[in-house]
Amino acid sequence: MPSSSQVAIIGGGITGCSIAFHLTQSGLSDVIILEKEGLACGATGICPGGVRQQFEGRADCLMAQRSVRFWEEINQRLAPEAPFHFERSGYLFLAESPRMLRRFRANVALQNRLGIPSEILSPRQISQLLPDLRLDGILGGSFCSEDGFLEDCHGITALLAQRASEKGARVLYHKALGLEASPMGWRIRTGQDIIEAEQVVLAAGADSLALAQSAGLPLPIQAEVRRLAFTLSHPTQVMTPLVVAPERGFAGKQMSYGVFYLGWLAEDPQNDDLLFIEKSLQGGASLLPLLEELPVRKVIRGTYDTTPDKRPILGAVADQRGLWVAAGFSGHGFMIAPAVGEALSCALRAEETDLPLKAFSPDRFRDQGQAEGLFI
């Protein structure tokens, strides 16, 4: 006999586990998490853990804002044996052109109207925040002190799944190979057996694309390789906020244990790791000269599930009763996972939510007007 459940979630990353956690906390226990290898084995497992509220769209800001409230209370909500630390180190976006600075000002005005305490900083204020930063050509920036980091993404994901399991959810380590409609709702074909479910959530990152195609559903998701370079540890904390210089294609931060991680936003996956390291260090050293002398010890690779507007696809699929999507996060999955879990949990149980789920509907791509995403 095939396994069956009310809700089957394909994907055991932070998104799938957050949905399962919120469903079971709300009283729906007949839930399966279907994971091909191990919890947080994909993009979640290599995520540095950044959490920010500085987005350009109202709906994106609201999702991030709700998620920050969850992260603030993570130890009360999940009761870990050892507490997680939400480091409120902030995100700093740097502008080198009047156009970019105007864009930041518009973003901050929106964010402030929603209660997000971001602000525009002058070069002098940036220098006070980060005295070691070289600010040649920098006209200003946007900063939010409520943004920060939770570095144990793997541990958080595993604990969400554990708390869901304690409420009745099951984690099955089967690779989903295909998806088709069935009298019960949906039939998931795996390498081991068949799983029947009334409702299915595609939360498998870039792997969601092939699964959706097996059900006759095209998703506007593209798999994109992303890399991070990690340096040796530096004994002094000199760049605690995450610093993003979009016009230089650089993003980086010094972690709590002294290591810097560096990204090159304009990277080409066809380029080798040596060129990636060179470009990342070049961009970083233009802002923080000490990086010229700090060796890179490793490069890690991951995959973004990217959409045309750099915003996730969330919600029910039209004309496909019981099929839901929670994918296309474009690198923002961890930071908004709590709100995604809450919103999808309400929708799956046919309950109202004050979160702007409709703004991320799969149907939005039928309209060719698409918003521009914010950098990373």
Protein Blocks (a to p, Z undefined) as FASTA:
>chain_A
ZZddfbdcedjbfklmmmmmmmmmnopabbcdddfkbghklmmmmpgoiacfbdfbfklm
mmmmmmmmmmmmmmmmnopabdcddddebpadddfbfklmmmmmmmmmmmmmnopacdcd
dfklmmmmmmmbccehiabdcddfkbccdfblmlmmmmmmmmmmmnopacdddddfbdcd
dfklpacddfkbccddfbdcdfehjmlmmmmmmnopacdddddddddddddddfbdfblb
acddfknopacdddfkopacdddfkbcfkbcfklmmmmmmmmmmmmmmmlmmmccfbdcd
ddddddfkopacedjdehighiacdehknopmmmmmmmmmmmmmmmmnopacfbffklmg
fklmmpmbdcddehZZ
